[in-house]
Amino acid sequence: MNKDAIQLLKDLGKTGYKEKVINIADGFSITLKTLTSREDTDVFNVLDGLKGSEFFHNHKVHTLARCVIQINEFRFDIESDLKVKETKETSEAKSLTEDEKEKIIKKAIEKRKEEMIAEKVKIISDWPSRIIDELYKGYSILVGNAETEVSDDELEETKDNINKLSKDKDKKKKRK
């Protein structure tokens, strides 16, 4: 597998990723992020079968549960916290291969993300509609800006990386 190509795919996926801080009430600032395609799909899968106002309300709640990444200075950093914990635990399991350890860590991260989203959904569901609507409006503006602001610089950087890899590959072929 060509690791450079995989890295380029990952880099391209970061293009358009944006965050925005919204001051929602005295003493509360909330940082929102744009959702990935997978997260968007997860939201719609949860809403399957809902209609009308129930659909719209739950769409806002489930979207916010995924896009709220920080409150004041406290960030929801599940991956870093779990990677440290799981790395310690899996390093003690000497019979596991590195791939098996990595799979255990990824599975634990996904499980904790699901638990965190469920916990956030419960909390956000109890917020006043005004706060939910204000944050969702901020999220909608963020997404709109991300779509129009996928900067030429970001795309040019990705193109430059692709061209560099192509040139490196051509040089290697010529050496052979």
N, C-alpha and C positions, 0 to 999 in steps of 0.2 A: 504494500500500500504506500502510495506517495504521501508522506507526511506534509510536504510543502503544499500540495493541493488541498489536503484536509485543512491545514491552517488557513489557507486563503478562503475556503468556504466559511470557516469560523469568523474570519475578519470581515467578510462581506456581510455576515449576519449582524455584526455590531454596527454597521452603517445604519444610521437612523435611530439608534438607541439614544433616548433622551431622558433626562430627569428634570423635575421642576419642584421647587419648594413653594408651598402655599401656606400663608399665615391664615389660619382658620378661626382662631379665637385668641383672647388674651393668653399668652404663654404657650400657645400650641402652634408649632409649624410642622407641616406634614410634607414629606418628600414622596412624590409620585414618580413612577417610571413608565415608559411605554411597555406594553406587553409583547411577548413573542407570539408568533403564529400559533405555537402549541398552547400557550396560555389562553389566547383568544378562543381556540377550539375547545379547550377545557371548560371555559365559561359557557359556551353554547351547548356543550354536552350536558352540563348540569341543568340547563334551562329547558331541555327537551320536554315538550308536553305542556309547558306553562303558556298562558295566554294573557293578553291585555295588560292591565296594571300590575298583575302579579309577575308577569314576564319582565316588564320594565324595571320594577323595583328590584327584583332579584338580579337582573343584569347589572345594575349599578352596584349592588352589594358585592356580588362575586367578582366583578371587575376591580373594585376598590380593594377587596381582600388580596388580590394578586399584585396590584400596582402600588399600594402603600408600602414603601420600603424603609421609611424612617419617621419617627416622631421625635421632634426636638433633636437632641444629639444621640438618641437611641435607635440604632439601625437593626433591622431584622436580618442578621447575617448567619443564616442557618448553615450554609455550606462551609464556611471557615470554622465555625464552632464544631460541627460534626466531623469534618476532616481531621482536625487535631485529635479529637476523642477516638474516632474509629482507627486512625493511623496507629495510635498507641495500642489499641486493643488488637488490631490485626497483626501488628509487628510481633506481638507475643505468640501468635499462632504460627509457629515455624513450619507446619506442614502445608500451609497455603502458598500457592504461587502468587506472584505479584498481580497477575490478572484476576485471580480469585479475590485477593484483598481489595483490589480496585472495584470489583463488582459489589462486594459487601458494602464498601463505603458509598458507592452510588445508590444502592438500594436503601441504605439508611438515610441518606440525604433526601431522596424522593419521599420516603415515608414521613420524615420530619416536616418536609414542605407541605405535604397533604394535611398533616395534623395542624400545622400553623395556619394554613388557609382555612380549615374548618373552624379553628378557634377565632380567627379574625372575622369570619362570616357571622358567627354568633354575636360577637361584640358590635360589629358595624350594623347588623340588623336592628339593634336596639338604639342606635343613634337617632336623633331627630332628623326628619326628612330634609330640613334646611341644610344641615351639615352634609348629609349624603349628596344632596343636589349640588351644593357648592363645590365639593371635592370632585364629583363626577364632571361638572362643567370644566374644572381645571384640568382634569384628565383629557377631556375631549379637545380642549385647546392645545394641550401638549401633543396629542396624537396628530392633530391637524398641522401643527408647526413642524413636527418630526417628518411628516410626509412631504411638506414643501421645502424643508430645510436640509434634506439629505444633500449636504453640500457637495458642490463640484469638487472641492478639495478632498472630501472623503472618498468619492468615487475615483478621482484621479490617483489617490494613494493606492487604492486597490488595483487599479489598472497598472500602475507602476510596478507593484509587487508581482503581478502576473507577467509583465514584460521581463522583469529581472529574472524570474524563474525560467522563462522560456530561453533567454539568452544564456543562462547558466547551463541549461540542458543542452543547448546547441554546442557550447564550448566543450562539454563532456563528450558529446558525440564525435567532435572533430579530433579530440585527443586519442580516441580509440582508433 
